[in-house]
Amino acid sequence: MNKGKNKSVGLGLVFGASFGVTVGAIVGAITGNVPFWVSIGVALGPAIGMTIAMIVKNAK
């Protein structure tokens, strides 16, 4: 098993989830619907983070 590959995907997952929660909380505070936007951030953040991690890994 390639530990470098797993590490980059795991980091993308963690950074994406934290970024998604942060953006969801900010947008939710602005719109007044925090639970909805935090859940959207939790759902979309890791997918975006993993996609970026895979693109960066393949670019090396």
C-alpha positions in Angstrom: 0.0 0.0 0.0 1.3 3.4 -0.9 1.3 5.6 2.3 2.0 8.8 0.3 -1.2 8.4 -1.7 -3.3 7.7 1.4 -1.8 10.6 3.2 -2.5 13.2 0.4 -6.1 12.0 0.1 -6.6 12.0 3.9 -5.2 15.6 4.1 -7.5 16.6 1.3 -10.5 15.1 3.1 -9.6 16.9 6.4 -8.8 20.3 4.9 -11.9 20.1 2.7 -14.2 19.3 5.6 -12.8 22.1 7.7 -13.1 24.5 4.9 -16.6 23.4 4.1 -17.7 23.8 7.7 -16.1 27.3 7.9 -17.7 28.5 4.7 -21.1 26.9 5.6 -21.0 28.7 9.0 -20.2 32.0 7.4 -22.9 31.7 4.7 -25.4 30.4 7.2 -24.8 33.3 9.5 -25.3 35.7 6.6 -28.5 34.0 5.4 -29.9 33.1 8.9 -30.0 29.3 8.2 -26.8 28.0 9.8 -27.7 24.2 10.1 -28.6 24.0 6.4 -25.4 25.7 5.2 -23.1 23.8 7.6 -24.5 20.5 6.4 -24.0 21.6 2.8 -20.4 22.5 3.6 -19.8 19.2 5.3 -21.2 17.4 2.3 -19.4 19.3 -0.4 -16.2 20.3 1.4 -14.5 16.9 1.5 -15.4 16.1 -2.1 -13.8 19.4 -3.2 -10.8 18.8 -0.9 -10.2 15.3 -2.2 -10.4 16.5 -5.8 -7.9 19.2 -5.2 -5.6 16.8 -3.4 -5.7 14.3 -6.3 -5.1 17.0 -8.9 -2.0 18.3 -6.9 -0.7 14.7 -6.4 -1.0 13.9 -10.1 0.7 17.2 -11.0 3.9 16.2 -9.2 
